């Protein structure tokens, strides 16, 4: 392909998102890519919640790992611009994003390149730097993540979102909708305060025409690491009751497990290392329900 056939050149990250980003984006790319952007993505799953602190990033990370262990090729798009924690959870901190003719190459988190990741965390010169942006700048970066990241062939793209129903959510839905099938996985904790906020997230899904794949109740009890008995620390059943009242599928309850917390802190694969944990059973069950419930892509 000649240079004249490639269309207008891509803007550099410095041009797109201003100061405070890495300068390594001009590094050469050594990865052979199939169709760029989202043309090769079969399913897109947005992980949503109306409440902060319910574990969306945890569920996004473990869902990606569980799908990988089911033999799927997975991408993770972290659009939580003010709290990008996925790079740490997947042990990808400090890795560089490169540019090729088709756009930005996501970071591969394993040697088999079965999980790829894009996050604003890769763009910050200092990981402790706050992202202090107004809505239009956030929206522009999310749209560029969708249009300019060369994901190649993926079975699933998992999109981790910030809490609420704000500009980032609207920008993500509008940018991703043309590439469907697009579905939402909604995360809550058992408490009534969380369930009330998540109910509004389901309203957001209805207003934007998003298919709800199901509700996950996270932090649903504490799984003892010694005897595996599960104790209800908060309450239990709020997520299941919410799903029943709103007529959407209930995908399962995920208890707390200290080993899961440690795995996320250290960027280890909990799904591989702790197959006897009750959390393993819950997470793999949710992944299989996602596999069974997502519609086949259009041919």
C-alpha positions in Angstrom: 0.0 0.0 0.0 1.4 3.3 -1.0 1.6 6.3 1.4 -1.0 8.1 -0.7 -3.5 5.3 -0.1 -3.3 5.4 3.7 -5.5 8.5 4.2 -4.6 11.3 6.6 -1.9 10.5 9.1 -2.9 9.6 12.7 -2.4 12.3 15.3 0.1 11.5 17.9 -1.0 11.0 21.5 0.7 14.3 22.4 -1.5 16.1 19.8 -4.7 14.4 20.9 -4.5 14.5 24.7 -2.0 17.2 25.5 0.9 17.2 28.0 1.7 14.4 30.4 1.8 11.5 28.0 4.6 9.1 27.1 6.9 10.0 24.2 7.5 6.4 23.2 4.6 6.2 20.8 6.8 6.6 17.8 8.6 3.3 18.6 8.5 0.7 15.8 5.8 -2.0 15.9 6.8 -5.6 15.5 3.3 -7.1 15.6 1.5 -8.3 12.5 -2.1 -7.2 12.8 -5.3 -8.5 11.2 -8.1 -6.0 10.4 -7.6 -2.9 12.6 -10.0 -1.0 14.8 -13.1 -3.1 15.8 -13.8 -4.8 12.5 -12.5 -8.1 13.9 -14.2 -7.9 17.3 -17.1 -10.4 17.6 -18.7 -9.3 20.9 -18.4 -6.1 23.1 -19.3 -6.2 26.8 -19.5 -3.0 28.8 -19.0 -3.4 32.5 -21.2 -0.8 34.2 -22.5 0.3 37.6 -24.2 3.3 39.0 -22.0 3.0 42.2 -18.3 3.4 42.7 -16.3 0.9 44.7 -18.4 -2.2 43.7 -15.6 -3.9 41.9 -16.2 -3.2 38.2 -12.5 -3.4 37.5 -12.2 -6.6 39.4 -15.0 -8.2 37.5 -13.7 -6.8 34.2 -10.2 -8.3 34.9 -11.4 -11.7 36.1 -14.0 -11.9 33.3 -11.2 -11.4 30.8 -9.1 -14.1 32.4 -12.0 -16.5 32.7 -12.8 -16.0 29.0 -9.2 -16.5 28.1 -9.2 -19.9 29.9 -12.3 -20.8 27.9 -10.1 -20.5 24.8 -11.2 -17.0 23.8 -9.1 -14.1 22.6 -10.0 -11.1 24.7 -9.3 -7.3 24.7 -9.8 -5.0 27.6 -10.5 -1.3 27.1 -10.1 0.7 30.3 -12.2 3.9 29.9 -12.1 4.7 33.6 -9.9 7.7 32.8 -9.6 9.1 36.3 -8.9 5.7 38.0 -7.1 3.4 35.5 -6.4 0.3 37.6 -6.6 -2.5 35.0 -2.9 -2.2 34.0 -1.9 -3.1 37.6 -4.4 -5.9 37.9 -3.1 -7.5 34.7 0.6 -6.8 35.6 1.0 -4.5 32.7 2.2 -1.3 34.4 5.0 0.6 32.8 4.5 -1.1 29.4 4.6 1.1 26.3 2.0 1.6 23.6 3.3 1.8 20.0 2.0 3.1 16.7 1.6 1.3 13.4 0.0 2.2 10.2 -3.4 1.1 11.5 -3.2 3.0 14.7 -2.2 2.2 18.3 -1.2 -1.3 19.2 -2.7 -2.4 22.5 -0.4 -3.9 25.2 -0.4 -7.7 25.3 -0.4 -9.0 28.8 0.7 -12.6 28.0 3.2 -14.3 25.7 0.3 -16.0 23.8 -1.2 -12.5 23.1 -4.6 -13.8 24.2 -5.4 -10.7 26.3 -4.7 -7.2 25.0 -5.2 -4.0 26.9 -5.5 -0.3 26.3 -5.7 2.2 29.1 -5.0 5.9 29.8 -2.6 4.5 32.4 -0.2 3.7 29.6 -0.2 7.3 28.5 0.7 9.1 31.7 4.4 9.9 32.3 3.8 9.6 36.0 1.4 6.9 37.3 0.5 9.1 40.3 -0.5 12.0 38.0 -4.2 13.0 38.2 -6.2 13.2 35.0 -7.9 16.6 35.4 -9.9 16.9 32.2 -13.3 18.3 31.2 -15.9 16.2 29.4 -15.0 17.1 25.8 -11.3 16.0 26.3 -12.4 12.7 27.9 -14.9 12.1 25.1 -12.2 12.7 22.5 -9.8 10.2 24.0 -12.5 7.5 24.4 -13.5 8.0 20.7 -9.9 7.7 19.7 -9.5 4.5 21.7 -12.4 3.1 19.8 -11.3 4.3 16.3 -7.5 4.2 16.5 -6.6 1.1 18.5 -5.8 -1.9 16.2 -7.3 -4.7 18.2 -7.1 -7.3 15.5 -9.3 -10.4 15.8 -11.0 -10.7 19.2 -13.8 -12.9 20.5 -14.6 -10.4 23.2 -13.8 -6.8 24.0 -14.4 -6.1 27.7 -14.9 -2.3 28.4 -14.3 -1.2 32.0 -16.2 2.0 32.8 -16.2 4.5 35.6 -19.2 4.7 38.0 -22.3 6.6 37.0 -24.0 7.6 33.8 -21.9 10.5 32.7 -20.1 11.8 29.6 -17.7 8.8 29.4 -20.6 6.3 29.2 -22.4 8.2 26.5 -19.2 8.6 24.5 -18.3 4.9 24.8 -21.8 3.7 23.9 -22.1 6.1 20.9 -18.6 5.1 19.6 -19.1 1.4 20.1 -22.7 1.0 19.0 -21.9 0.7 15.2 -19.6 -2.2 16.0 -22.1 -4.4 18.0 -23.3 -6.8 19.2 -23.0 -4.6 22.3 -24.2 -5.7 25.7 -23.9 -4.5 29.3 -22.9 -6.4 32.4 -24.1 -4.5 35.5 -22.2 -4.9 38.8 -23.7 -4.2 42.3 -23.0 -5.1 45.9 -25.7 -6.6 48.1 -26.5 -3.4 50.1 -29.7 -1.4 49.4 -27.7 1.8 48.8 -25.7 0.2 46.0 -28.7 -1.6 44.5 -30.6 1.7 44.4 -27.8 3.3 42.4 -27.4 0.3 40.1 -31.2 0.4 39.4 -30.5 3.8 37.8 -27.8 2.2 35.6 -30.3 -0.2 34.3 -32.5 2.8 33.4 -29.5 4.2 31.5 -29.3 1.0 29.6 -32.9 1.1 28.6 -32.7 4.8 27.5 -29.6 4.1 25.4 -30.9 0.9 24.0 -28.2 -1.3 25.5 -28.9 -5.0 25.9 -28.4 -6.0 29.5 -26.5 -9.3 29.6 -27.1 -9.6 33.3 -26.5 -8.4 36.9 -23.5 -9.6 39.0 -23.6 -9.3 42.8 -20.0 -8.7 43.9 -18.7 -8.9 47.5 -21.5 -11.3 48.3 -20.2 -12.7 51.6 -16.7 -13.7 52.7 -15.2 -17.0 51.6 -13.0 -18.3 54.4 -9.6 -19.3 53.0 -9.3 -22.2 55.5 -12.7 -23.9 55.4 -14.3 -22.2 52.3 -17.4 -21.4 54.3 -19.1 -18.2 53.1 -20.2 -15.6 55.7 -22.5 -12.7 54.8 -20.6 -9.6 55.9 -23.0 -7.1 54.4 -26.4 -8.5 53.3 -27.2 -11.0 50.5 -29.5 -11.3 47.6 -29.8 -7.6 46.6 -28.5 -8.1 43.1 -30.6 -11.2 42.5 -33.7 -9.3 43.7 -32.9 -6.4 41.5 -32.5 -8.6 38.5 -35.9 -10.3 39.2 -37.7 -7.0 39.7 -36.2 -5.4 36.5 -36.6 -8.6 34.4 -32.9 -9.0 33.5 -30.8 -12.1 33.9 -28.9 -12.7 37.2 -25.5 -14.0 36.4 -24.3 -14.9 39.9 -22.8 -13.8 43.2 -19.1 -13.4 43.8 -17.9 -13.6 47.4 -14.9 -11.9 48.9 -11.7 -13.9 49.0 -8.3 -12.6 50.3 -6.5 -14.5 47.6 -8.5 -12.7 44.9 -7.4 -9.3 46.5 -3.8 -10.4 46.6 -3.9 -11.7 43.0 -5.2 -8.4 41.8 -2.6 -6.4 43.8 0.2 -8.5 42.3 -1.2 -9.0 38.8 -1.5 -12.7 39.1 -4.0 -15.0 37.4 -6.5 -16.0 40.1 -8.5 -18.2 37.7 -5.4 -20.4 37.1 -4.0 -20.4 40.6 -7.0 -21.0 42.8 -9.4 -23.4 41.1 -10.7 -24.7 44.5 -11.9 -21.2 45.7 -15.7 -20.5 45.7 -14.8 -17.4 43.8 -13.3 -19.4 41.0 -16.6 -21.3 40.6 -18.6 -18.1 40.6 -16.4 -16.3 38.1 -16.2 -19.2 35.7 -20.0 -19.7 35.9 -20.5 -16.0 35.0 -18.1 -16.3 32.1 -19.9 -19.3 30.7 -23.3 -17.6 31.0 -21.8 -14.7 29.1 -20.6 -17.2 26.4 -24.0 -18.8 26.3 -26.0 -15.5 26.3 -24.1 -13.3 23.8 -25.8 -13.4 20.4 -23.9 -14.7 17.4 -22.2 -11.9 15.4 -23.6 -11.0 12.0 -21.9 -12.7 9.1 
